[in-house]
Amino acid sequence: MDAVDAGVLILRICLGLTMAAHGYGKLFRGGRIPGTAGWFESIGMRPGSVNAWLAAVAEVAAGIALALGLLTPFAAAAFVSLMFVAAWTVHRGKGSSSSRTGGNTTSFSLWARWSSQLPVPVLRASTTYCSGRTCSPAGQVVWSRSSAD
């Protein structure tokens, strides 16, 4: 495991456990599902109870899956969906500052979770890059999730 893999692992674990903790809070802390459902209703997400259950279960499942590295593309898709809904319903027009909205920095979370799952172009510095059966000359953009592939 190189530094990039270790960094992605740490990011996955931290973001996954953070999201799972948010879902756990909806299920077992504070107002629990009825409180979350009431708040969802108050911001126009009806039916509140259904949306509260879906959000809580999706946050816990996606968070744990991402932290463990299980079905990562599906977990990332759930993260993006959850963060898009949060950004649209709560943070739109208010920004992402927790002092103004009572939430977290949803815009950054959305970006970090989404971008960590996309392939990124990596410019190889060596004269020839070979992986398995394919080789590409230096200077060619090779689509990869990390420079260690």
Secondary structure, 3 states (H helix, E strand, C coil): CCHHHHHHHHHHHHHHHHHHHHHHHHHHCCCHHHHHHHHHHHCCCCCHHHHHHHHHHHHHHHHHHHHHCCCHHHHHHHHHHHHHHHHHHHHCCCCCCHHHHCCCCHHHHHHHHHHCCCCEEEECCCCEEEECCEEEECCCEEEECCCCC
